[in-house]
Amino acid sequence: MTRGARDDSSVAQAAAPPGRPGGRPHGLPPAPVVTTDGLPGWLGPVAEAVRTVRPTQLSRFLPPEDGRGRQSAVLILFGEGARGPELLLMERAGSLRSHPGQPSFPGGALDPEDGDPHTTGPLRAALREAEEETGLDPAGVQLFGVLPRLYIPVSEFVVTPVLGWWREPSPVGVVDPAETARVFTVPVADLTDPAHRATAVHPSGHLGPAFTVHDALVWGFTAGVIDRMLHFAGWERPWDRSRQVPLDWRA
């Protein structure tokens, strides 16, 4: 994978609760550091977008002000493959209660051992869940940014997107078929290709961005975040928004 510039490690160190020397509570592993040092140049626009984007620019679905919602995190992992920059995605098992069969970023709900959901908990959770779902080695991942928390109304998840650079790639694949149907990477070139873009039409009438890549239809929360990242990083290419893909009524 690749390299960049600027230290955001304060994100990983903020509001550390008391406990052990240095502010780490008993039983918690050290918090992952968030830094842009050494990122590849092509990730610079993404790191800048993460630094400046506002929640309302990412989604109209924001966490409820009353604190409702299940705290969770996803790992948006950029690597560099044979065709250049790529993203790691997985397809959720069809038997799952939440979002069955959907392509998604690795991730899931925070566990108590992840720590404070408003500071370092999402960092630990994003890496832990990615390891559990794809076999990814977290030691090869450099976290370089955290997007504002977003909300998925249908499942009531409050999601913190954590961005990483796959500095030292490791083998990935399905760890537990009960959770994950497959694990795959998608070249960013395919995501920006107008031929792979469409508007997903939910039976409820909701419209949203979609991507037809790797024999999969990426839609919903995952497609929305990808769409906004491509836009604010300046990677988006004009595409035909009138091209529609209807979703199954079970979606």
Number of C-alpha atoms within 10 A of each C-alpha: 18 17 15 16 16 15 14 18 17 12 19 23 19 12 13 16 15 11 12 11 8 11 13 17 15 12 11 15 12 13 19 20 19 24 22 24 15 16 22 16 12 14 21 17 16 20 22 15 20 20 14 10 15 12 15 11 10 20 17 10 15 17 22 13 6 6 9 11 16 16 23 24 30 25 27 26 21 24 24 19 14 7 11 12 18 22 21 21 22 23 22 24 20 16 14 13 9 13 18 17 19 22 25 22 25 27 27 22 18 23 17 11 13 20 23 17 18 12 17 22 24 31 30 25 28 28 24 24 22 25 17 17 24 23 18 22 18 20 13 15 22 23 26 27 27 23 19 19 21 24 22 17 13 8 12 14 21 23 26 26 23 26 24 26 26 25 20 14 17 13 8 18 15 18 17 14 13 12 18 25 21 20 21 16 19 18 20 19 14 17 25 20 16 16 14 17 26 22 19 24 18 18 13 9 9 9 16 19 23 26 26 17 17 13 6 11 19 25 27 20 21 19 21 17 20 21 22 18 20 18 15 18 17 12 15 16 12 9 14 12 14 8 11 16 20 12 14 9 8 8 12
